[in-house]
């Protein structure tokens, strides 16, 4: 299986990175090919709804940025994994910008059987803090027609050490291995 992992954190060694690394390790041990894209370190312009991608031209988007190589991998992927810290009840702006740009290849990914996973870390110990994020995720999957294969919502994890002291990384690992 080909898996694209989209991370949204601007912190390379933060809480959500612990989850991403554990998931990737499990997926690779299961024999899957994993491509990781760290959205916060990519040059990705926000979608402007110009609809150039709907003109039928050769390029899916007017912007010549780091989405270009990601588009090919996204189209080829059997599974897409969203990984993010929770920022004000949703994903980071960096991850959301990439998700918004899915629009450029909508005809090639929408309605195509793909699996999806959500991995998130939140400083708050309250489970409801992830409600906005999970609603966005479920709505994306419903729209795209993708299958939800699981979530790991690491609440109460403000620091890397917090998440490392929990079983959340093991859950992410097992999810990657079972996909």
N, C-alpha and C positions, 0 to 999 in steps of 0.2 A: 504494500500500500504506500502511496505517496502522500505525505503529510506536510502541510504548510503550517508553521507555528508563527503567529503574529504577536509579538510582545509590544506592550505600550508604555512600559516604564522608562522614564528618563534616568533611572538609577540602575546602572549595569549589575550591581550586586544587591539589589533590594529584595523585598519580600516576594514579589511575584516572580522574580528570576529564580528563586529557590524552587518554586512550583514548576516553572518552565523546564529547568534542568532535570528535575525528577521525571517529569512526563517524557521528555526527549530520551532520557536514558532507558526508560521502560519501553518506549516505542522502538528504539533501535535494537534493544535486546530481543524484541519480538520479530525483528527482521524488516521493519519498515524503513523507508527512505524518508528522512526528515530534512526539510529546508526551513531555516529560521530567518525571520525578518524582524529586526529590531526597529520598529516604526519610529521611535523617538530619535533615532540616529540616521534616519533616511531623509532625503530631500523630497518631500511630498507636498505639493501645492493643494490647497483645499479645492474641492469641486465648486465650480461657479455656475453650474447648470446651463452651460452654453449650448448643450445638446449636439456638439460637434461629433461626439461618439455615435450619434444616431444617424449621421449623414451617409453611412455606408462606405466611408473611406477606408484606407489601409490602416490608419492609426486609430486606436480606441479612444484617444484623448489628445487634446491640443497641447497639454503640458508634457514637455520632454524632461521628466524627472525620474525618480527612483521607482515609480510605479511600473515603468515599462518592463523591467525584468520580472517584477512580481506578478504582473498580469499573466504571463506565460505559465508560471508556476501555479498560480491560483486556478487557472483553467485546467491544468493537468492533475491537480490534487484530487485525491479520493477523500481527504479529510482536511478541515481547517480548524485550527485551535486558536481561540482568542485568549490572550494572557494579559492581565492588567491589574494594577492596583486600583482600588476604588477611589476616584476623585469626585467628590461632591455627588455621590450616589450613582455614578456612571463610570464608563471607561475613561482613560486619559484622552485628552484632545488629540494626541498623536495617533492613538489607535483608531479613534472615531474618524479622523481625517482619512485614514487608509480605508476603513469600511465604507465611508461615503464615496470613495473613488471606485468601489466595486461597480458602480453604475456604468463605468466606461466599458465593461465587458459583460454587462447584465445578460445579454442574449446567450452568452456562452457559459454562464454559471447558474442562472436562474432556472429552476426546474430540472437541473442536472443532479442526479443522485450523488450526494456528498454527505459525509458525516461531519459533525461539528462537536467541539468541546469548549467549555468555558472554564478557565482557571483564574481566580481573582483573590487578592489579599486586601483586607480592610483593617485599619487601625481600630475602628470601633468594635466593641464586643457585642453590639446589637445586630441580630440577624437581619432586621428590616433595612439596614443600611445598604444592602445589596439589591433591594427590590427594583430600583431604577435600572441597574445594570442587567439584572436577569430579565426584566421586561423587554429591554432593547434586544438582548440576545434571542429570546423566544420569538420576538416579532421578526427579527432578521431571518431566523430559520424558517418561520412560517412563510414569509415572503419568498425566500429563495427555494423552499421545498427541500431543505436539507434535514437530515436526521440528527436529533440531539443524542449524543452518546455519553453525556455525563457532564457534571460540573463539580468543581472543588472550590468552595467559598471559604477561604481562610479568614474568618472574622477574629478580631482581637489580636491581630498581628501587626503591630506598628513598626517593628524592627525585624531585621533578618534573624536575629537570635530568637525572637518571639515565635516565628514560624518554624524555625529549626527544632524548637522544643515541643512541637505538636506532631500529630500523625498526618497533617495535611500533605507534606511532601510524599509520604508513603502512599496516600490516596492518589496523588497525581501520578506517581510511578506506576501504580497498579492500573490506573486508567490508561496510561500509555501502553502498557504491556498487553492489556485486554482489547485494545481497539482493533 
